[in-house]
Amino acid sequence: MNAHVRPPRLTDGDRLWSNLMTMAEIGALPHGGCCRLALTDEDRQARDLFVRWAREAGCEVSVDPFGNIFATRSGRSRDAAHVLVGSHLDTQPHGGRFDGVLGVLAGLETVRALNELGVETEHAVTVVNWTNEEGVRFSPGLTGSGGFVGAIRSYDTSAISGVGGVPFYPELHRIGYGGSTRLTARIAGYYELHIEQGPVLERAGVSVGVVEGVQGVRWLSVDFTGEDRHAGTTPARDRRDAFMAAARLAVDMRTAALALDDAFRITFGRVSVEPGSINTVPGRVNMTVDLRHSEVSHLDRIDEAIRREVVALHGTEGVEGTVERLMDVAPVRFDPAMQANIETSAAELGIATSRLPSGAMHDASNLATVAPSAMIFVPSRDGISHNENEWTDPIHVADGCEVLARAVLRHAMGDVGPH
Amino acid sequence: MNAHVRPPRLTDGDRLWSNLMTMAEIGALPHGGCCRLALTDEDRQARDLFVRWAREAGCEVSVDPFGNIFATRSGRSRDAAHVLVGSHLDTQPHGGRFDGVLGVLAGLETVRALNELGVETEHAVTVVNWTNEEGVRFSPGLTGSGGFVGAIRSYDTSAISGVGGVPFYPELHRIGYGGSTRLTARIAGYYELHIEQGPVLERAGVSVGVVEGVQGVRWLSVDFTGEDRHAGTTPARDRRDAFMAAARLAVDMRTAALALDDAFRITFGRVSVEPGSINTVPGRVNMTVDLRHSEVSHLDRIDEAIRREVVALHGTEGVEGTVERLMDVAPVRFDPAMQANIETSAAELGIATSRLPSGAMHDASNLATVAPSAMIFVPSRDGISHNENEWTDPIHVADGCEVLARAVLRHAMGDVGPH
């Protein structure tokens, strides 16, 4: 193909943008954001709208026991594996208009493009809305995709806790999305288009990111116990200052993590200092550590360094420390053939891409445990997300969707990988 | 004097101990401590008991507009300056049996000893109970002594705020201690016996500490503003992590303070980290700094170092910082002649002493601004105070009181300083 001749676009960027803005009216916030917490009335309205649009596009709609919605454009053979495309319609309490919803509506736009192309694909193409990705009202997050891949058993009420005590299944049935139809087809591949939620693509001046995988995440809780003492009467040598121990741990471990690899991400997000009195040496600190890296060995090394330093701080600060692992999610590597397929689509369109890891977890992290999976990122202005100011330019939305649709088409025609 | 012949004791340590334990029944807590917050019914009961005991000891009792109680054993001349002895009867919410109350009841024991000695002193001896030293229910603390020395104007309702909204003067009148008699006599000297509330004397194996002065105290509030960002998607170079700035400030400033003088006391007591989410880079931190040293120049140097580092952290961490001074109390130096007088008393008794600064503020800090003042410390077991486990051994209580009484007697006879 001559690189100077651009092929016609299959998808309609304006139609997708209009859909995004219509969806954003549900749970709209004053400064342009959205609040559509999972299984609220707003979530039900968003689901209803998606189902209506999917049916208008000729899809057959089914709902599984986790409330995941599958909108299927059938393929040539009932037995062939499905190509799945999706993400989530729920948002953070002060969420934006793009996080999650872009991937669902771009899936729908892909189906419409296939309809308009009049093509019958080998594989069915199924657009999915996963339940409670954000994990705000129910914990853990990524609930729907976790249930789909078998990480959470259905109707195991102990597996999903309602934050604030609201139970999951009653809420799911209340909004009319407690289904019973499980998708039994094999999955040829899962594609998820998502906003980056970080600054890398914007800085690189690239419209489309091909996601190599998802960083592993390890959450630790560190408790330090020293002794509450009078700030005026207690000499330095008699102090067992839990906050000084915490501060040293934070400074030293950031240095260690970035020395190992400057792509390492280490965050001390929750730090509680007690008793919290201006003239009392703090006797207790609880702090959390969020570690992210693409290599398990790197996560292990910093995890071990933290445990060693906590022991060392007992000697130097007189403070007892304990470390508890709260969560440990292994890194995910996306399917190489699907990444190449996405790059081929972008190259056809003359759209520059770059490869990058995902710092955040996504439903694709779950899907990758059972099927070939891939993600496409589009830029987030200033890297901002989980915020009403979240923004992606219309051109990036349109480019991301077009690259997605072409990749899905090729995959659904049986031209990707061994399927 | 032959060092092996001990003079008879003037004071009765058993009687003082018994008084302390009787007083401790008022507001008694389950684990041996006391809760007698200023101007509560418990404070009134404690005051009533003190007044009864003082009258039984032949004292004339008066109350001033701040509720300070003066119990006077008159001297030879009505015009001669008074020797004041005192402390406070109010406690912390989980206070002990010794903090404050020891100084008041040892003053009373001194008066009884003078009575039993049958001596008429040159100067009157006045035992004082200062109102609201602890500052728990009303702010600022050291209220009564502050009012006495003119730092707080009487009936200036804006000068004393009720924590929780309870106003000072109505409470004072409610418990019957809103007086109108101001002590107009000149003050020959003010003596305060107090528990150390720190570990220095216990470690030195000494019963009596001669306090050289009170460290200066400076309180700062430091605010850091960075940006809340996703812990997974935000690379290190894009972070403006307010907690990392706070941690570096704490580590570096402790190092700087102890390098200047290992007697420096620096405490980061209140640290609030927002938004406090495990997977969000913290965008805001407020932390307090409590700086204590005997030299103003040392306090200035660390204060300036903190301000310089906050500016530097803008460059290295991308975090905006502001520093506000919440309080600044200059160091106090106690009267050299009175310190020598206390040491003479101890030497007569064969009691070892050592000189030390006071890390905490006391009513004597206020008195020193208007009259020669001195403090005597006795050991606190494990340095613990503001705690139900606060403890001082009976022998230390008795030694401290005897040293006090002998010093007061010599001073009241006109044998100390230029008075």
Boltz contact constraints between the chains, C-beta under 6 A:
constraints:
  - contact:
      token1: [A, 197]
      token2: [B, 230]
      max_distance: 6.0
  - contact:
      token1: [A, 197]
      token2: [B, 233]
      max_distance: 6.0
  - contact:
      token1: [A, 198]
      token2: [B, 233]
      max_distance: 6.0
  - contact:
      token1: [A, 198]
      token2: [B, 234]
      max_distance: 6.0
  - contact:
      token1: [A, 199]
      token2: [B, 238]
      max_distance: 6.0
  - contact:
      token1: [A, 230]
      token2: [B, 197]
      max_distance: 6.0
  - contact:
      token1: [A, 231]
      token2: [B, 267]
      max_distance: 6.0
  - contact:
      token1: [A, 231]
      token2: [B, 290]
      max_distance: 6.0
  - contact:
      token1: [A, 232]
      token2: [B, 292]
      max_distance: 6.0
  - contact:
      token1: [A, 232]
      token2: [B, 359]
      max_distance: 6.0
  - contact:
      token1: [A, 232]
      token2: [B, 360]
      max_distance: 6.0
  - contact:
      token1: [A, 233]
      token2: [B, 197]
      max_distance: 6.0
  - contact:
      token1: [A, 233]
      token2: [B, 198]
      max_distance: 6.0
  - contact:
      token1: [A, 233]
      token2: [B, 359]
      max_distance: 6.0
  - contact:
      token1: [A, 233]
      token2: [B, 360]
      max_distance: 6.0
  - contact:
      token1: [A, 234]
      token2: [B, 198]
      max_distance: 6.0
  - contact:
      token1: [A, 236]
      token2: [B, 258]
      max_distance: 6.0
  - contact:
      token1: [A, 238]
      token2: [B, 199]
      max_distance: 6.0
  - contact:
      token1: [A, 243]
      token2: [B, 268]
      max_distance: 6.0
  - contact:
      token1: [A, 247]
      token2: [B, 247]
      max_distance: 6.0
  - contact:
      token1: [A, 247]
      token2: [B, 250]
      max_distance: 6.0
  - contact:
      token1: [A, 247]
      token2: [B, 251]
      max_distance: 6.0
  - contact:
      token1: [A, 248]
      token2: [B, 251]
      max_distance: 6.0
  - contact:
      token1: [A, 250]
      token2: [B, 247]
      max_distance: 6.0
  - contact:
      token1: [A, 251]
      token2: [B, 247]
      max_distance: 6.0
  - contact:
      token1: [A, 251]
      token2: [B, 248]
      max_distance: 6.0
  - contact:
      token1: [A, 251]
      token2: [B, 251]
      max_distance: 6.0
  - contact:
      token1: [A, 258]
      token2: [B, 236]
      max_distance: 6.0
  - contact:
      token1: [A, 267]
      token2: [B, 231]
      max_distance: 6.0
  - contact:
      token1: [A, 267]
      token2: [B, 281]
      max_distance: 6.0
  - contact:
      token1: [A, 268]
      token2: [B, 243]
      max_distance: 6.0
  - contact:
      token1: [A, 269]
      token2: [B, 277]
      max_distance: 6.0
  - contact:
      token1: [A, 269]
      token2: [B, 278]
      max_distance: 6.0
  - contact:
      token1: [A, 269]
      token2: [B, 280]
      max_distance: 6.0
  - contact:
      token1: [A, 270]
      token2: [B, 276]
      max_distance: 6.0
  - contact:
      token1: [A, 270]
      token2: [B, 278]
      max_distance: 6.0
  - contact:
      token1: [A, 271]
      token2: [B, 273]
      max_distance: 6.0
  - contact:
      token1: [A, 273]
      token2: [B, 271]
      max_distance: 6.0
  - contact:
      token1: [A, 276]
      token2: [B, 270]
      max_distance: 6.0
  - contact:
      token1: [A, 277]
      token2: [B, 269]
      max_distance: 6.0
  - contact:
      token1: [A, 278]
      token2: [B, 269]
      max_distance: 6.0
  - contact:
      token1: [A, 278]
      token2: [B, 270]
      max_distance: 6.0
  - contact:
      token1: [A, 278]
      token2: [B, 288]
      max_distance: 6.0
  - contact:
      token1: [A, 278]
      token2: [B, 290]
      max_distance: 6.0
  - contact:
      token1: [A, 279]
      token2: [B, 290]
      max_distance: 6.0
  - contact:
      token1: [A, 280]
      token2: [B, 269]
      max_distance: 6.0
  - contact:
      token1: [A, 281]
      token2: [B, 267]
      max_distance: 6.0
  - contact:
      token1: [A, 288]
      token2: [B, 278]
      max_distance: 6.0
  - contact:
      token1: [A, 290]
      token2: [B, 231]
      max_distance: 6.0
  - contact:
      token1: [A, 290]
      token2: [B, 278]
      max_distance: 6.0
  - contact:
      token1: [A, 290]
      token2: [B, 279]
      max_distance: 6.0
  - contact:
      token1: [A, 292]
      token2: [B, 232]
      max_distance: 6.0
  - contact:
      token1: [A, 359]
      token2: [B, 232]
      max_distance: 6.0
  - contact:
      token1: [A, 359]
      token2: [B, 233]
      max_distance: 6.0
  - contact:
      token1: [A, 360]
      token2: [B, 232]
      max_distance: 6.0
  - contact:
      token1: [A, 360]
      token2: [B, 233]
      max_distance: 6.0
